Amino acid sequence: MNNKYTIIKQESIEELNGTGYILKHDKTGARVVVISNEDDNKVFQIGFRTPPQDDTGVPHILEHSVLCGSREFPMKDPFVELVKGSLNTFLNAMTYPDKTVYPVASQNDKDFFNLVHVYLDAVFYPNIYKKPEILKQEGWHYDLLSEDAPLTYNGVVFNEMKGVFSSPDQQLARIIQKSLLEDTPYGFESGGDPKAIPDLTYEMFLDFHKTYYHPSNSYIYLYGDMDVDEYLTFIDEHYLKDFDEKQIDSSWEKQEPFTEVKRVEEYYPVGENDSEEEKTYLSYNAVIGDSLDAKLYLGFEILNRVLFDAPGAPVKKALMDAQIGKDIQSSYDNGIMQPVFSVIAQEARDDQEDEFVKILEKNLAKIAKEGIPRRNLLAAFNYYEFKYREANFGRFPKGLMYGLQMYDSWLYDDEKPFIHIKTNEIFKQLREEIENGYFENLIKEYLIDNNHKTIVVMKPKKGLQKIKDQEEADKLKAYKDSLSEEEVKKLVEETKQLKASQEEASTKEELEKIPVIDIEDIRKDVKPLSNVESELGGVKVLWHQYFTNKIAYVKLAFDMSHVPMDLVPYASFLAEILTIVDTTHYSYQELGNEISIETGGISATMDVMPTDVHEFLPMFILKTKCFYSNIKKAFDLLKEVAFESKLDNKKRLKEIIGQIYTNLKITLTETGHKSAANRAMSYFSEYAAYREAIQGITMYETVKKWYEDFDEEYDNIVNGLKEAAKMIFEKQNMTISYTGKEETPEFMKAEVESFIEGLYEDQKQGEKVKVICTKSNEGFATAGGVQYVACAGNFKDAGLEYTGALKVLQMIFSYEYLWIQIRVKGGAYGCMCSFSDQGDSMFVTYRDPNLSESYKVYDEAADYVADFDADDRDMKKYIIGTIGSMDMPMEAVDMGARSFHAYFLGKTEADLQKVRDQVLSCTQEDIRALAPIVKAVVEAGNRCCIGNEEKIDQNKEYFDEVKHVL
């Protein structure tokens, strides 16, 4: 290792198949961890301990701001320039309650080095000292367009946090943390409270950076297959050597334990047309020890699953049986110094508080006294061990997720970054404790005898958002009225100057300082597909030959094309309830235990794939994963789930419908961009309309009716479930997808044949399902403080064809035109677009303070494309960034899913290669030629917006109908 660093510790880390090093930079005291292994998806991150001292959100605003130009990379937005022209597999920054981290990842060596260089320069030498407008743009500013216009606030973080504070769940999480840890930095909102963000001054902003963004307060992390010495040398010679060690007090004292349980009551906004009945959130919260206790850290995860998360978990079941709220959730946040555990009853009656606490404590005491059934504990153990060993984090690099988890201990003890990563020994220790009452003692110590608890009650209040908005408007008016005429003129001038600054492009010389890899560094060929066709028991098998480390991934896919639309919501509900209702041989708790003990999970889902213009393929999928040796048991459980589930337990069905109703409402509002975009596409796209029926606003309306009129709807629900199951589970509908390399599909021949015997008799197939699309541009009014503004259309309906150049245009829009107009100038947190090869296309904003202004941006998008001008270097960046987004690393199971989808979409490697070639050869002329496509999408006139009810009302001319569904 480089001689500018001292190795504090070196140890083998079996779980990561590598060696871990803890180092200290000699001159500055910077903390460094290296994980050296053979993973080519390399990760770097630098983090700082950043405890907030108020609610202004300065850690969050600084996280945004340091990425707006630096000493060596002075252009306005290096982050965006990197995204445009990088093969990164991860590029972002995150603010937590006590730390701010800047991670990057890439499989390409040159690209990885470039990312490390730009990020280090950003954190140590940002442009914030030279450009006060960065704080105004990313944090907050007074916005005054003319002397007689109303004064408003704007800024990216300000609007982002307005969206966060519009979510009851996120608001509750914030209140819970503050209620338990009020005397620590956790009592403040590190993201920023919109009421307090405007209290942040430029001096406070700079002072926070000077104080905490110093190598002596830094945590540097390198992971993967790289020349570690080369990177350590670069970090030292280019950055760390220029600093001296500094005493930085970024630590804090723990919250003193409470002597008695505290109660906190707060309110959250609901719409004027919403009922306040059964909308109260009840929560029971406790501090759980110390995050440096590795055994407790993992042990409480297991305990949480046993008591609350597993199907039929006893304490959750007791609360559900008593009909406390529509759903019971639990959370265990062990990513802070003093972990917090919560049990939350969602949408309860406000008179249920005492009963909620009484039932909870009674059942916890009973389990602590009588003991946890051994099989329940074994199921939870197996669930977590399989999850930890599989280590599939989806699109997130393994090294990133391990690095972030290290902060759960490293931030509080310099010599303990690995304690939550080295889980093999912890699992072994915990297994030995099963018979020793360890888990029962955890209940007693932390949930019964512990006084460091709070009861947080959050109640709905009509018009609260209007009150907040009016208070903000009154405050701004009073401030404006207090200004002299010259001061008002100055604010107008400052607003114009900010907008002019946002309009001003970085110079060519500045842009060329960002290093860009060459097109020659990019792989030219697509990753191969693997669909080996065979047959088992007369059913087609698609074998995806990828190494899976002795895990078999099996999907039983059933074509639903013939299932009529009136049964589709019931099929969607069927997918939700399988595995969480009783069966012939098991209660649903016993079934959950069997699934966790014998497999890595069994689930049912509905999938719908767009196959051509106005054509789609809906599927019902049962899937499992297990070690090869457990395949018989896995199929026995699949049969139990598919053919023996009891679909007529009235009490259980109502519980599940209540949970789906609550969770759908949360999902549709918290991910309003997805909801609005799919709704807009459903006006013309049969594929999108089908998705609406199974997971969108349409499904939400269906579930709401089921819940509110349950007794009247019960028979229809049961009959619909049974009829849907009979039409789905037929042999003629079935295809098997198997991902694995160590065994051929024949290893499960007997199990597949046995499963087929249980299928319903093939019926005469009816016509292919037809979906009726109805155009009704809608504004969905909510109590939220921001908008999600969507428009959509299908360019193939206008006679235009798909080309891979549209993928490049998507990159250009997302990080050029839309980024500048919607985010930089408009203050929205995000903006997205997509163009599918079936023609369905959309534009949508995320946490947007505007509405009509965003539609105007869409209206002018085609003109931007027609006049598009970029030099060859910029085009190269756009191409590289596009390929980077297409080439995200995938685990074997994801490669199998990719091949499976390609098969049913009729896509060959040649088809995929054609699109890749079109991306790689894309020119400025190719982009300009796409203007008619963009014009066709926007002029189709399909609009949907989910947003603040007052804002929707002010812009109702954009909509055929304004609704208050959510």
DOLUM-286380 format. One line per 4 residues: their letters; for each residue x, y, z of C-alpha. Coordinates in steps of 0.2 Angstrom, whole numbers, plus 5000, padded with zeros to 4 digits. Layout:
<nodes>
A	X Y Z; ...
</nodes>
This chain:
<nodes>
MNNK	5000 5000 5000; 5005 5018 4997; 5017 5025 5010; 5007 5040 5013
YTII	4994 5029 5023; 4996 5018 5038; 4987 5001 5038; 4977 5000 5054
KQES	4970 4983 5050; 4970 4970 5036; 4957 4955 5036; 4950 4942 5025
IEEL	4931 4945 5021; 4924 4929 5015; 4907 4936 5012; 4914 4948 4999
NGTG	4927 4935 4992; 4941 4948 4996; 4952 4957 5008; 4948 4972 5018
YILK	4960 4985 5023; 4958 4999 5036; 4970 5014 5033; 4973 5031 5039
HDKT	4980 5045 5029; 4996 5051 5038; 4995 5070 5035; 4976 5073 5036
GARV	4969 5058 5046; 4957 5054 5032; 4949 5037 5035; 4951 5025 5021
VVIS	4943 5007 5018; 4948 4996 5004; 4940 4980 4999; 4950 4971 4986
NEDD	4942 4957 4976; 4938 4952 4958; 4922 4962 4956; 4925 4972 4940
NKVF	4911 4984 4945; 4922 4995 4954; 4915 5008 4967; 4922 5023 4975
QIGF	4914 5034 4988; 4919 5049 4999; 4908 5053 5014; 4907 5066 5027
RTPP	4899 5066 5044; 4887 5080 5043; 4876 5082 5059; 4863 5095 5056
QDDT	4861 5109 5069; 4844 5116 5062; 4830 5112 5050; 4837 5122 5035
GVPH	4843 5107 5026; 4860 5113 5023; 4868 5096 5022; 4855 5092 5008
ILEH	4857 5108 4999; 4876 5107 5000; 4875 5089 4993; 4867 5096 4977
SVLC	4878 5112 4977; 4895 5105 4977; 4891 5095 4961; 4888 5112 4952
GSRE	4906 5115 4946; 4923 5115 4955; 4941 5121 4953; 4947 5109 4939
FPMK	4929 5106 4932; 4922 5124 4932; 4907 5121 4921; 4890 5124 4928
DPFV	4885 5106 4930; 4899 5093 4930; 4887 5080 4937; 4876 5081 4922
ELVK	4891 5081 4910; 4897 5065 4918; 4880 5057 4916; 4879 5062 4898
GSLN	4896 5054 4894; 4899 5040 4906; 4898 5022 4907; 4894 5023 4925
TFLN	4884 5009 4934; 4880 5021 4948; 4882 5040 4949; 4873 5050 4963
AMTY	4875 5058 4980; 4864 5055 4996; 4860 5065 5011; 4856 5055 5027
PDKT	4852 5061 5045; 4870 5061 5050; 4881 5059 5034; 4882 5065 5016
VYPV	4890 5052 5004; 4896 5054 4986; 4897 5037 4977; 4902 5032 4959
ASQN	4904 5015 4951; 4909 5009 4934; 4916 4993 4925; 4927 5004 4913
DKDF	4944 5008 4920; 4946 5025 4912; 4928 5030 4916; 4930 5025 4934
FNLV	4946 5036 4936; 4937 5051 4928; 4922 5049 4940; 4934 5048 4955
HVYL	4943 5063 4949; 4928 5074 4946; 4919 5069 4963; 4935 5073 4973
DAVF	4937 5090 4965; 4918 5093 4968; 4918 5090 4987; 4935 5098 4991
YPNI	4935 5113 4979; 4917 5117 4974; 4912 5133 4965; 4900 5138 4979
YKKP	4913 5151 4986; 4913 5160 4969; 4895 5158 4963; 4881 5163 4976
EILK	4868 5158 4963; 4872 5140 4966; 4863 5141 4983; 4849 5151 4975
QEGW	4846 5138 4962; 4849 5122 4972; 4843 5128 4989; 4831 5142 4989
HYDL	4828 5160 4982; 4816 5174 4982; 4807 5173 4965; 4800 5190 4959
LSED	4796 5191 4940; 4790 5209 4941; 4787 5223 4954; 4769 5220 4955
APLT	4770 5201 4954; 4768 5190 4970; 4784 5186 4979; 4787 5167 4980
YNGV	4801 5154 4985; 4809 5143 4972; 4824 5131 4972; 4827 5112 4968
VFNE	4828 5106 4986; 4815 5118 4993; 4803 5110 4980; 4809 5092 4983
MKGV	4806 5094 5002; 4789 5101 4998; 4785 5084 4990; 4793 5074 5004
FSSP	4782 5084 5017; 4767 5080 5006; 4769 5062 5010; 4760 5056 5027
DQQL	4772 5041 5028; 4788 5052 5026; 4781 5065 5038; 4778 5052 5051
ARII	4795 5044 5049; 4803 5062 5052; 4792 5065 5068; 4796 5048 5075
QKSL	4814 5050 5074; 4813 5068 5081; 4802 5061 5095; 4815 5049 5101
LEDT	4831 5058 5098; 4826 5076 5100; 4842 5081 5109; 4854 5075 5095
PYGF	4856 5080 5077; 4843 5067 5073; 4830 5079 5080; 4833 5090 5065
ESGG	4828 5087 5047; 4844 5085 5037; 4834 5086 5021; 4827 5103 5026
DPKA	4809 5108 5032; 4802 5120 5018; 4797 5132 5032; 4815 5133 5038
IPDL	4825 5132 5022; 4823 5150 5018; 4832 5154 5035; 4848 5147 5027
TYEM	4860 5161 5023; 4874 5161 5011; 4886 5163 5026; 4879 5148 5035
FLDF	4880 5138 5019; 4898 5141 5016; 4902 5139 5035; 4895 5121 5035
HKTY	4906 5116 5020; 4922 5124 5028; 4918 5115 5044; 4914 5097 5038
YHPS	4920 5095 5020; 4938 5092 5026; 4949 5077 5024; 4950 5075 5043
NSYI	4931 5072 5043; 4931 5061 5028; 4927 5043 5025; 4935 5036 5008
YLYG	4930 5019 5001; 4937 5009 4987; 4930 4992 4981; 4933 4980 4967
DMDV	4947 4974 4955; 4958 4989 4953; 4976 4995 4956; 4973 5001 4973
DEYL	4990 5009 4975; 4987 5020 4959; 4971 5027 4967; 4978 5030 4984
TFID	4993 5039 4976; 4982 5050 4966; 4970 5054 4980; 4985 5059 4991
EHYL	4995 5068 4978; 4981 5077 4969; 4970 5081 4985; 4975 5076 5002
KDFD	4993 5082 5003; 4987 5100 5001; 4977 5099 5018; 4984 5098 5036
EKQI	4975 5088 5049; 4961 5098 5058; 4952 5095 5074; 4934 5094 5068
DSSW	4920 5091 5081; 4907 5081 5071; 4903 5069 5085; 4888 5070 5096
EKQE	4882 5063 5112; 4868 5050 5112; 4851 5054 5117; 4849 5051 5136
PFTE	4836 5037 5139; 4819 5043 5144; 4812 5039 5161; 4795 5037 5154
VKRV	4786 5034 5138; 4782 5051 5128; 4767 5055 5118; 4767 5066 5102
EEYY	4752 5072 5092; 4754 5080 5075; 4743 5083 5059; 4745 5080 5041
PVGE	4735 5088 5026; 4721 5079 5017; 4711 5087 5003; 4695 5097 5005
NDSE	4685 5083 4997; 4693 5069 5008; 4685 5061 5023; 4695 5063 5040
EEKT	4687 5046 5046; 4699 5032 5048; 4714 5042 5042; 4724 5042 5058
YLSY	4742 5035 5060; 4746 5027 5076; 4764 5022 5080; 4774 5014 5094
NAVI	4792 5018 5093; 4808 5013 5103; 4826 5016 5103; 4835 4999 5100
GDSL	4852 5000 5108; 4868 5004 5098; 4872 5001 5080; 4889 4995 5085
DAKL	4882 4980 5093; 4883 4968 5077; 4873 4954 5085; 4859 4965 5090
YLGF	4860 4974 5073; 4856 4958 5064; 4846 4950 5078; 4833 4963 5078
EILN	4831 4962 5059; 4827 4943 5062; 4815 4947 5077; 4806 4960 5067
RVLF	4802 4948 5053; 4796 4935 5066; 4785 4947 5075; 4778 4958 5061
DAPG	4785 4955 5043; 4783 4937 5040; 4766 4931 5033; 4755 4928 5049
APVK	4767 4936 5060; 4759 4935 5077; 4759 4953 5084; 4754 4960 5067
KALM	4740 4947 5066; 4734 4951 5083; 4732 4970 5078; 4724 4965 5061
DAQI	4712 4954 5070; 4707 4968 5081; 4705 4979 5065; 4717 4992 5071
GKDI	4719 5002 5055; 4719 4996 5037; 4737 4989 5038; 4751 4987 5051
QSSY	4769 4991 5046; 4785 4989 5055; 4802 4997 5052; 4819 4995 5059
DNGI	4831 5009 5055; 4848 5003 5060; 4858 5015 5049; 4859 5028 5063
MQPV	4869 5028 5079; 4854 5024 5090; 4843 5012 5079; 4824 5016 5079
FSVI	4810 5003 5078; 4792 5007 5075; 4776 4998 5073; 4763 5009 5063
AQEA	4745 5007 5061; 4740 5015 5045; 4723 5024 5043; 4716 5019 5060
RDDQ	4702 5028 5069; 4708 5041 5081; 4699 5032 5096; 4710 5016 5093
EDEF	4726 5023 5101; 4724 5015 5118; 4718 4998 5111; 4733 4999 5099
VKIL	4745 5000 5113; 4736 4988 5124; 4736 4974 5111; 4753 4977 5106
EKNL	4761 4976 5123; 4750 4962 5128; 4755 4951 5114; 4774 4956 5116
AKIA	4773 4951 5134; 4765 4934 5130; 4778 4930 5117; 4792 4935 5128
KEGI	4785 4924 5142; 4779 4909 5132; 4793 4909 5119; 4794 4911 5100
PRRN	4790 4895 5091; 4807 4887 5084; 4800 4885 5067; 4796 4904 5066
LLAA	4813 4908 5070; 4821 4896 5058; 4810 4903 5044; 4816 4921 5048
FNYY	4834 4915 5049; 4833 4906 5032; 4825 4921 5024; 4839 4933 5029
EFKY	4853 4920 5026; 4847 4917 5008; 4845 4936 5006; 4863 4939 5012
REAN	4871 4925 5002; 4862 4929 4986; 4867 4947 4988; 4856 4953 4973
FGRF	4853 4972 4975; 4845 4974 4958; 4852 4988 4948; 4863 4994 4962
PKGL	4881 4988 4962; 4886 4976 4976; 4901 4986 4981; 4890 5002 4983
MYGL	4877 4993 4995; 4891 4985 5005; 4900 5002 5006; 4884 5011 5012
QMYD	4881 4998 5025; 4899 5000 5032; 4894 5018 5037; 4882 5010 5050
SWLY	4897 5006 5061; 4912 5015 5053; 4904 5032 5056; 4904 5029 5075
DDEK	4920 5019 5077; 4935 5021 5065; 4941 5003 5067; 4924 4994 5064
PFIH	4919 4996 5046; 4917 4978 5043; 4906 4972 5058; 4890 4972 5048
IKTN	4897 4965 5032; 4905 4949 5041; 4888 4941 5043; 4893 4922 5043
EIFK	4900 4922 5060; 4885 4933 5067; 4872 4921 5059; 4882 4907 5068
QLRE	4881 4915 5085; 4863 4920 5083; 4858 4902 5078; 4866 4896 5094
EIEN	4855 4908 5104; 4839 4901 5097; 4837 4889 5112; 4844 4901 5124
GYFE	4830 4914 5125; 4840 4927 5117; 4826 4933 5105; 4813 4933 5119
NLIK	4825 4943 5130; 4827 4956 5115; 4808 4958 5116; 4809 4961 5135
EYLI	4824 4972 5135; 4819 4984 5121; 4801 4983 5118; 4793 4980 5136
DNNH	4805 4986 5149; 4813 5000 5139; 4806 5017 5143; 4815 5025 5129
KTIV	4799 5025 5118; 4786 5036 5111; 4768 5035 5105; 4766 5046 5090
VMKP	4749 5050 5083; 4747 5059 5067; 4729 5064 5062; 4722 5071 5046
KKGL	4717 5089 5044; 4707 5096 5030; 4713 5112 5023; 4730 5110 5032
QKIK	4740 5112 5015; 4730 5128 5011; 4734 5135 5028; 4752 5131 5025
DQEE	4752 5139 5008; 4743 5154 5015; 4755 5156 5029; 4769 5155 5016
ADKL	4761 5168 5005; 4757 5180 5019; 4775 5179 5026; 4781 5183 5008
KAYK	4769 5197 5006; 4773 5204 5023; 4792 5203 5018; 4789 5211 5001
DSLS	4778 5225 5009; 4792 5229 5021; 4804 5232 5007; 4807 5249 4999
EEEV	4804 5252 4981; 4822 5251 4977; 4823 5234 4986; 4809 5227 4977
KKLV	4817 5232 4960; 4833 5224 4967; 4824 5207 4970; 4816 5208 4952
EETK	4834 5211 4945; 4841 5197 4956; 4828 5185 4949; 4832 5191 4931
QLKA	4850 5188 4934; 4848 5171 4941; 4837 5166 4926; 4851 5174 4914
SQEE	4864 5164 4924; 4854 5148 4921; 4852 5152 4903; 4870 5155 4900
ASTK	4879 5139 4894; 4896 5134 4900; 4910 5138 4888; 4917 5125 4876
EELE	4934 5126 4886; 4925 5123 4902; 4916 5108 4895; 4931 5100 4888
KIPV	4939 5099 4905; 4928 5085 4909; 4937 5069 4903; 4927 5058 4891
IDIE	4932 5040 4886; 4932 5035 4868; 4919 5026 4858; 4932 5013 4855
DIRK	4931 5009 4874; 4913 5003 4872; 4909 4986 4868; 4901 4985 4851
DVKP	4890 4969 4853; 4875 4966 4863; 4875 4954 4878; 4869 4938 4871
LSNV	4852 4931 4875; 4850 4913 4881; 4834 4905 4877; 4836 4886 4874
ESEL	4819 4878 4870; 4814 4861 4877; 4799 4853 4884; 4794 4845 4900
GGVK	4777 4836 4902; 4771 4844 4886; 4775 4861 4892; 4788 4873 4884
VLWH	4803 4877 4894; 4815 4891 4891; 4832 4888 4898; 4843 4903 4902
QYFT	4860 4896 4904; 4869 4908 4917; 4879 4903 4932; 4869 4905 4948
NKIA	4880 4897 4961; 4868 4882 4964; 4852 4892 4965; 4838 4888 4953
YVKL	4827 4902 4947; 4810 4895 4941; 4796 4905 4933; 4779 4897 4929
AFDM	4772 4909 4916; 4753 4909 4911; 4747 4918 4896; 4732 4928 4901
SHVP	4727 4935 4884; 4710 4926 4884; 4705 4932 4901; 4692 4945 4899
MDLV	4694 4962 4906; 4681 4961 4919; 4691 4947 4927; 4708 4956 4926
PYAS	4707 4965 4943; 4703 4949 4951; 4718 4941 4943; 4728 4955 4950
FLAE	4721 4953 4967; 4724 4934 4965; 4743 4938 4963; 4743 4948 4979
ILTI	4735 4935 4990; 4743 4919 4985; 4756 4914 4998; 4747 4925 5011
VDTT	4731 4916 5013; 4727 4899 5022; 4729 4883 5011; 4722 4866 5013
HYSY	4737 4860 5023; 4744 4876 5030; 4738 4892 5039; 4746 4906 5030
QELG	4759 4908 5044; 4764 4890 5042; 4765 4892 5024; 4776 4907 5026
NEIS	4787 4897 5037; 4789 4883 5025; 4792 4894 5010; 4806 4903 5020
IETG	4814 4887 5027; 4814 4877 5010; 4816 4891 4997; 4823 4909 4994
GISA	4805 4914 4991; 4789 4911 4982; 4779 4925 4974; 4765 4928 4961
TMDV	4765 4943 4950; 4756 4950 4935; 4767 4956 4920; 4761 4964 4904
MPTD	4773 4967 4889; 4769 4978 4874; 4772 4967 4859; 4767 4979 4845
VHEF	4757 4995 4841; 4741 4993 4852; 4746 4975 4855; 4752 4967 4872
LPMF	4754 4951 4881; 4748 4949 4899; 4755 4935 4910; 4752 4928 4927
ILKT	4768 4922 4934; 4772 4911 4949; 4791 4911 4953; 4802 4903 4966
KCFY	4821 4902 4969; 4829 4888 4979; 4845 4878 4980; 4844 4863 4967
SNIK	4843 4851 4981; 4826 4859 4987; 4817 4859 4970; 4805 4845 4975
KAFD	4799 4855 4991; 4799 4871 4981; 4787 4863 4968; 4776 4855 4982
LLKE	4774 4873 4989; 4770 4880 4972; 4756 4867 4970; 4750 4871 4987
VAFE	4749 4890 4983; 4742 4888 4966; 4729 4874 4969; 4725 4873 4988
SKLD	4724 4892 4993; 4708 4896 5002; 4700 4910 4992; 4685 4913 5002
NKKR	4691 4917 5020; 4680 4933 5022; 4690 4941 5036; 4707 4938 5028
LKEI	4701 4945 5012; 4695 4961 5020; 4712 4963 5029; 4722 4961 5013
IGQI	4711 4972 5003; 4713 4986 5017; 4732 4984 5015; 4732 4985 4996
YTNL	4720 5000 4997; 4732 5009 5009; 4748 5004 5000; 4741 5008 4983
KITL	4736 5026 4989; 4754 5029 4996; 4762 5022 4980; 4751 5032 4968
TETG	4755 5048 4977; 4773 5045 4982; 4777 5040 4964; 4765 5052 4956
HKSA	4776 5053 4940; 4774 5035 4936; 4755 5036 4940; 4752 5052 4930
ANRA	4763 5045 4915; 4754 5029 4914; 4737 5037 4916; 4741 5049 4901
MSYF	4746 5034 4890; 4731 5024 4895; 4720 5036 4885; 4727 5029 4869
SEYA	4738 5014 4873; 4729 4997 4877; 4745 4991 4885; 4745 5006 4897
AYRE	4726 5004 4900; 4729 4986 4905; 4742 4991 4917; 4730 5004 4924
AIQG	4718 4990 4928; 4730 4980 4938; 4741 4993 4947; 4736 5011 4942
ITMY	4723 5023 4948; 4709 5012 4940; 4714 4997 4951; 4715 5009 4966
ETVK	4697 5014 4962; 4692 4996 4961; 4700 4991 4977; 4693 5006 4986
KWYE	4675 5001 4981; 4679 4983 4987; 4685 4989 5004; 4671 5002 5006
DFDE	4657 4990 5001; 4665 4974 5006; 4650 4965 5012; 4640 4968 4996
EYDN	4656 4964 4985; 4662 4949 4994; 4653 4936 4984; 4659 4944 4968
IVNG	4676 4945 4974; 4677 4926 4978; 4669 4921 4962; 4680 4933 4952
LKEA	4696 4925 4961; 4690 4907 4957; 4685 4911 4939; 4701 4920 4936
AKMI	4711 4905 4943; 4702 4893 4933; 4706 4903 4917; 4724 4906 4921
FEKQ	4730 4889 4928; 4728 4879 4912; 4742 4869 4903; 4739 4877 4886
NMTI	4743 4894 4894; 4759 4888 4903; 4778 4891 4899; 4792 4888 4911
SYTG	4807 4899 4912; 4822 4892 4921; 4838 4901 4925; 4853 4891 4930
KEET	4868 4882 4922; 4874 4869 4934; 4859 4857 4930; 4849 4855 4914
PEFM	4830 4857 4915; 4827 4838 4916; 4832 4839 4935; 4815 4846 4938
KAEV	4805 4834 4926; 4796 4824 4939; 4791 4840 4949; 4785 4849 4933
ESFI	4774 4834 4928; 4767 4833 4946; 4762 4852 4945; 4754 4850 4928
EGLY	4743 4836 4935; 4735 4849 4946; 4731 4862 4932; 4713 4865 4928
EDQK	4706 4856 4912; 4710 4866 4896; 4694 4876 4891; 4690 4882 4874
QGEK	4699 4899 4873; 4689 4914 4869; 4694 4929 4859; 4710 4939 4864
VKVI	4706 4952 4877; 4701 4969 4871; 4704 4985 4880; 4694 5000 4877
CTKS	4704 5016 4879; 4695 5032 4883; 4703 5049 4882; 4699 5060 4896
NEGF	4713 5072 4901; 4712 5072 4920; 4719 5082 4934; 4720 5073 4950
ATAG	4719 5085 4965; 4728 5080 4981; 4733 5089 4997; 4751 5088 4991
GVQY	4762 5104 4988; 4769 5099 4971; 4764 5092 4954; 4768 5077 4943
VACA	4764 5084 4925; 4763 5071 4911; 4759 5071 4893; 4759 5057 4881
GNFK	4756 5050 4863; 4760 5036 4851; 4771 5042 4836; 4768 5026 4826
DAGL	4750 5031 4825; 4756 5046 4815; 4765 5034 4803; 4783 5036 4811
EYTG	4795 5023 4815; 4806 5019 4829; 4825 5020 4829; 4839 5018 4842
ALKV	4842 5037 4840; 4827 5040 4851; 4837 5032 4865; 4850 5045 4863
LQMI	4837 5059 4862; 4830 5053 4878; 4847 5056 4886; 4848 5073 4878
FSYE	4831 5078 4884; 4834 5071 4902; 4850 5080 4905; 4849 5095 4893
YLWI	4833 5102 4887; 4821 5095 4901; 4834 5097 4914; 4838 5115 4910
QIRV	4820 5120 4908; 4811 5110 4921; 4824 5107 4934; 4837 5121 4933
KGGA	4825 5135 4928; 4808 5128 4934; 4814 5121 4951; 4807 5104 4949
YGCM	4816 5090 4957; 4816 5079 4941; 4810 5077 4923; 4809 5061 4913
CSFS	4804 5055 4896; 4803 5039 4886; 4800 5033 4868; 4796 5014 4866
DQGD	4798 5004 4851; 4779 5001 4850; 4777 5020 4849; 4770 5024 4866
SMFV	4779 5039 4873; 4778 5051 4887; 4785 5067 4896; 4783 5069 4915
TYRD	4790 5080 4929; 4793 5075 4947; 4790 5086 4962; 4787 5101 4951
PNLS	4781 5118 4958; 4774 5122 4941; 4760 5115 4930; 4756 5126 4914
ESYK	4774 5131 4913; 4779 5113 4911; 4766 5109 4898; 4774 5124 4888
VYDE	4791 5116 4889; 4784 5100 4881; 4775 5111 4868; 4792 5118 4863
AADY	4802 5102 4863; 4800 5098 4845; 4807 5115 4840; 4822 5111 4851
VADF	4825 5095 4842; 4822 5102 4825; 4835 5115 4829; 4847 5103 4839
DADD	4865 5108 4837; 4879 5099 4846; 4898 5097 4841; 4905 5080 4839
RDMK	4912 5079 4856; 4895 5082 4864; 4887 5069 4852; 4900 5057 4858
KYII	4896 5060 4876; 4877 5058 4873; 4881 5041 4864; 4892 5035 4878
GTIG	4879 5040 4891; 4866 5031 4882; 4876 5015 4880; 4880 5016 4899
SMDM	4862 5016 4903; 4859 5001 4892; 4874 4991 4899; 4870 4991 4917
PMEA	4877 4975 4925; 4865 4961 4929; 4864 4946 4940; 4861 4929 4932
VDMG	4842 4930 4937; 4841 4947 4928; 4850 4940 4913; 4837 4926 4913
ARSF	4822 4938 4914; 4830 4949 4900; 4831 4933 4888; 4813 4928 4894
HAYF	4806 4945 4889; 4815 4946 4873; 4808 4929 4868; 4790 4934 4871
LGKT	4792 4951 4863; 4799 4942 4847; 4816 4951 4849; 4832 4942 4843
EADL	4850 4947 4846; 4850 4954 4828; 4835 4966 4833; 4844 4972 4849
QKVR	4861 4974 4839; 4852 4985 4826; 4846 4997 4840; 4863 4997 4848
DQVL	4871 5000 4831; 4859 5015 4828; 4864 5022 4845; 4883 5020 4841
SCTQ	4881 5028 4824; 4869 5042 4829; 4873 5059 4822; 4866 5077 4824
EDIR	4856 5075 4809; 4848 5059 4816; 4843 5069 4831; 4835 5083 4821
ALAP	4826 5070 4811; 4816 5065 4826; 4807 5082 4828; 4791 5075 4819
IVKA	4791 5061 4832; 4792 5073 4847; 4779 5084 4839; 4767 5069 4836
VVEA	4768 5064 4854; 4765 5081 4861; 4751 5086 4849; 4742 5070 4853
GNRC	4736 5080 4867; 4735 5067 4881; 4738 5075 4897; 4737 5070 4916
CIGN	4743 5079 4931; 4743 5074 4949; 4745 5089 4960; 4740 5102 4973
EEKI	4721 5105 4972; 4723 5124 4971; 4736 5123 4957; 4725 5110 4948
DQNK	4710 5122 4949; 4720 5137 4943; 4725 5127 4928; 4709 5117 4925
EYFD	4708 5122 4906; 4721 5109 4903; 4709 5095 4908; 4693 5088 4903
EVKH	4690 5083 4921; 4696 5087 4938; 4695 5072 4951; 4699 5070 4969
VL	4701 5051 4969; 4718 5050 4979
</nodes>
